[in-house]
Structures are given as structure tokens and as C-alpha cells.
Amino acid sequence: MKGTWKLKLRLWLAMVVMFGIVYVLIMLAGNFLGYGGFYGFYAIAGLVVLFLQYLFGPKIVESSMGVHQLSEAEAPQLHQMVSELAAAANIPKPKVGISNTMVPNAFAYGRSKRSGHVCVTRGILGLLDEEELRAVLGHEMSHIKHNDMAITTVVSAIPLICYYLAFSFMFSGGGDNDNGGPILGILALIAYFLGQLIVLFISRIREYYADAGSVELGCKPEKLASALYKLVYGAARVPQSEIKDIEGTKAFFLTDISNARNEFNNLAQLDLDKDGTISADELNVLRDSKVNVGTSNKIMELLSTHPDMLKRIKRLADYS
């Protein structure tokens, strides 16, 4: 893939920063509990935490999303698309699965390119045409090609560790200094929010690169744009109770399922002929137009796992 060194640099820098956060917090916690001086132990403990997340992350995703592996006999067309895209991306063919949720979407996960998985949800079946589905799969294949889903799986665990430390020490009374616990808890809480912002940032960046990767694999920009439009519309129609059931894994999805209703209102203006799709002509109109994102949407984007959808489709228009 062209120009992915910037993505890789950002991902690895995020890993270093996140590991530094864990190291400092575990060191402070150790000192608070009376185990100071063994700084090498804290580094090892931090690495062990990241390794366990790396090792068990895919299984956690499968369990939380209710993934069922599909054989070629069960989904021949899906397997054929994945095989062709994997060959174009020059990576081993990933396993193909389906999640039982009716929220229309797709996601990729795994520890490496050789253990990649591509999964579609039951809600996406029948919603997209063949080229739109291929563009979606191309996006997910690019995540595997870039190996960004493995790093995202690891770094997403760090804020959870900070959150646990925060509430463990904010209300603790142990250690030699009873006043140290709440202070450590507050520091861990600050680290939790900073960690969340870092995770959200790299999540948004990887989506832009995967969109570009789908186009580089031969998928049409307007077909990916149209698929995004349909997925947003589909998620907006799903009951909020079903959205909440899988909200914890939305960073892996193609679109931000939590913000679907707001995004659909913004995207509807791109569908000039109101036929429910975004055509090449409509994308060309967007390419020659200026997109203005409101202040509230900019703030919302900072707290989102995905880029603002108008900005995202505008970038796709630049590829057309």
C-alpha cells in the first residue's frame, strides 16, 4: 500500500506512549503498596498485560460479537470476494465469519496478517449490492494488510487498566501513606481520559487509510461511499437497545454505529436524486464542493472512534 509509513509510525508511537502510561502507573501503584525499587518488574508487568491483550483480544471480539465462521459452501460469493481481494493485497486469505447482530456493518480482527479474520454482520446481507460489498471487504482487507487491527486491539486495553487502577486507589486506604491512594487514583483517571483520546485518534486515522486501501485494491470510491451511506442509514433504523449491546466493540466497525442518526441527516444531502445511493456523478459534485463541518460535529469527532462521515466521503471523492 502506498504511503502507509505515516500510519505505522503513528501506531507505534501510540504503542510507546500507552506502554509508558502503564509503566508509570504500575510503578506508582507498586510504590504505594510498598514494593518500590523493582522498576524492571514494572516494565515486565506492563509487557505481560499488553501480551495477554494481544493473545486473547481476537477471542474476546469473537465472543462479544457472537461470530460464526463461514465455510465456502455456506457463503461461496463472500469467500470468492475475500480470496480475490486477499490476492490483490498480497496477503494470506483471512478466515470469513458472520456476526448475528442485525446492525449492518463489517469488521476485521486478528493478531497478524496470517491470522486475520473478516466478518460481516447478518444485518448487512441484502443491504448492499455486489460492488458495494466488495468495497467494504476491501476496506477490511486493508486493515489486515496494514496490521492496524492488532495494535488497536492491544492499545484499547490500556485505558481499561487505567480505569481499574483509578477506582481501585481513589477509595483505598492501604499502603504506608493513606493519602497517596486518592492522588494515584486521580492520576490514573487522567491517564484513562488521555488514553481514550489516543485510542480514538488512531482509530480515526486507520479508517482513512483503510478507505484509501480499498480503492487501491480496485474498488470504486463511489461504491464505498454508497456503502457507507447505506450502513449509516441501516444502523439509524436499528433499535437503540441493539446498538448498546455491541457498542463496546464499535471501534472495529466500518462506521460509528452510535452516531448513525446524526450522520444520516448529514449524508442525505449528498444523495441528490434521492435513490438511496451515492453515484459517481454525485461524488464528483462533492469533490468540487467545500465541506463545512460545524463546531459541534468537530467536538463530537474528537470523541468518536470514526472520522466525521462528510469529511470521510469528501476524501473518497478526491480519489474518484
N, C-alpha and C positions, 0 to 999 in steps of 0.2 A: 504494500500500500504506500502511496506517496505521502510524504510529509508527516509520518506518524512519530518521528523522533520527539516532537514537541509534546505529544500526548504521553509518550513513555517517560519523558523527563518529568512532567507534572505528576504522573502517577507515582514514580519512585521518590520524588521529593515529598509527596504526601505520605508515603510509607515511612520515610525517615522522620518527618515531623510527628506523625502519630506514634511511632515507636518511642521517640523522645518523651512525649507526653506520658505514655505508660511507664517508662523507666523512672521518670521523676516522681510520679505519683506512688509507684510501688516502693521506691526508695524512702519517700517521706512516710508512707504507711509503716514500713519496716522500722524506721527510727522511732516512730510514735509508739510502736508495740514493743520496743526495746531490743530490736535486732539490728542495730546500726553497725556500720563498718564493713558489711559484706556486700560491697557495691557490685561486684561481679555476679553475685546471686541475683540481684535485681534485673540485670541485663538478661541473664538466662531465663528468669521468670517471665520477663516480657516477651522473649522469643518463643517460649513454650506456649504462652497464650495465643500469639499470632499463628503458630504452627497448628495448634488444635483447631483454631477457626478455619485455617486453610484446609485441614484434613477433613473436618466434619461439615464445613459450610455447604457443599453440594447436597449432602443428605438432609440437612436442615431445610434447604429450599424445597427439595422433593417432598419432604414430609408436610411442610406447611402449605404447599400448593396442591397436594394430592396428585402428584404426577404419575401417569401410567405410560410405560414405554410401549411404543407402537412398532409392530413388525411391518415388514414390507407388504405382507399380504393384507394387513389391516388398512394401510394407507399408502398405496403404491405411488400415487401422484405426488404426495408430500415427500416421500423418500426420493423420488426421481429429482425433484427440485433441489433438495438438500444435497444430493450427490453431485449434480451439475454445478451448484454454487461452491461446494467444497473443492471441486476440481479447479474452478476458476480462481479460487482464493489460495490454492496450493496448500491445503491443509487436509488432514485425515477427515473422513466423513464423520460428523458427530452423530451421537445417538438421537433419535427422534422420539418425542413424547407429547402427551396431551394432558392438560390440567382440566379438572372437572368444572372449574368455575365458569359461569356464563358471562363474566366480564370479558369482552372481546379484547384480546391482546396476545403478545408473544414475548418470549424471553429466552436468554441463553445463560448457561451456568456451567461450572466445571473448574477443575484445578489447573488445567493446561489445554493446549491445542489438541493434545492426544486423548484427552478425557472430556471433550466438550459435549454438551447437550443442547439441543434446540427444542424448545417446547412451544406449542400453540395452546391456547385455551379453547374450550368447547364453544365459547361464545363467538369466536372468530370464524368458525366454519360456516360457509354460506354467505358471509357478510361481504367478503372481498372477491373480486374477480381474480383470474389466474395470475395476471401480471402484477396486480397489487399484492397478492400473497407472496409472489416471488420477490418483490421489492422488500417486503417485511422480512422474509427469510434471509435476504441479502444483508439487511441491517444486522440481524442477529448473528449471521456468519462473520460479519466484520468484527463484532465484539470478541468472538473466539479468535479470529486472526490477530487482533490487537492484544489478546490475552488480558484485556482490561477487566473482565468479569472476575478473574481470580483475585486481583489486587483489591477490587471493590468489596469482594466477599470478606477479605481479611480486615481492611481498614474500617468496615462498617461495625466490626466488633468493638473497636476502641472506645467510641462514645458510651457504649453499654457498660464497659468496665468502669469508666469514669463515673457514670451514673450510680453504679452499685457502690463504689467507694464513697461517693458523696453522701449517700443516705446511710451508709454504714458508720461513718465517722461524725456526721453532723449531730447525731444524737447519742454518741458513745461517751463513755466515761472511763475508758481504760487507759493504760499506759502510765508513764511516770508523771506526765503533765496532763491533768484533766482538761485544761483549757486548750490543748493542741488539737483535740479531735474536731471540734466545730470549725476551726480555722482550716484544717486539712479538708474537711468536708466541703467548705465553700470553694477552696481552690479546685477540688475535683469537679464541683458543679460548673465552675467557669471553664475548666478543661472540657467538660462534656459539651457545653454550647459551642466552644471553638472547634472541637472535633466534629460536631454535627455540621457546622458550616463548611469544613474542609471536605467532608464526605459528600455533601450536597454539591459543592463546586466541581469535584472530579466526576461526579455522576452526570452533571450537565455537560461537561466538556466531552465525555466519552460518547454521548448521544450525537453530538455534532459530527464527530469522527466516524461513527458507525453509519450515519446518513450518507456521508461522502463515500464511505466504503461500499455501500450498496450500489451507488451509481458507478463506481469503478469496476464493480463486478458485472456491469452490463445492464443493470436495472434502470428503468426510466425515472427521472426525477419527478415527473408529474404523477407517475403511478405510486411512488412512495408518498408524495404529498396527498394524493387522493386517499390512500390507505390510512394515513394519519387522521385525515378529516373524518373518515368513516369510523375509525376506532374511537375517536373523541365523541362522536355522536352516539355510538353504541354504548359507551361507558356512561354517558349522561342519562341514558334511558334505564340503566340498571338500578334497582333499589339500593339506597344508601347502606342498608344493612349488609348487603352482599359486598359492597365496596369495602366496608370496615373490616370484614372478615379477612381480607388479603392485603390491607393497607401496609402492613409491616414489610412486605416484600416488593412494594411498588417501584423501588429503585431499579429492579431488574427489568421492569416492563418497558415497552416501546414508548408509551405515553404516560402522563401523570393522571392516573385514574381518579385521584382526589379532586382535581381541578377541572374535570371534564365539562361540567355545565358552563363554567365561565369561559373555557376555551372554545366551546362550540359557538357561543354567541359571537366571539371574535372571528372565528373562521368562516362563519356563514356568509360574511361579506365577500369572501373570495369566490364563492360559488355563484358566479354572475348569472348563469342560466337556470339556477335552482334545480339542477338534476341530481343532486346528492353526490357529485364527484367534482374533482378538480382536474380539468383538462390541460393539455399542453398550452392552448391559447390563453386560458385563464392564468396559468403560471407565468406566461410571458408578460401579461398585463402587470402582474405583481413585480416581476423583475424590473420593469421600467417605472415602478412607483416607489414612493418613500413610505416606509412603515414607521408609524409613530406609536411607541409603547408608553402608556400612561404611567405616572409615578407609582400608583398602587400596584400595577402589574409588575413594575420593576422590583418593588419591595417583595412582592409575592414570589418572584422568580428567585431571589436570593435565598428564600426559604423552601425552594422546591427541588425535587430530585431531577427535574427535566427543564430544558430551556423554555422560554416563552414560545408558544407554538407559532405565533405570527413571525417571530424572528427566525424560527427554525425553518419554516416553509419559505420564507424570503431567501434564506441561504440555499435552499433547494432550487429556487427559481434562478439563482445565479449559475447553477450547474447546467441549466437547460439550454 
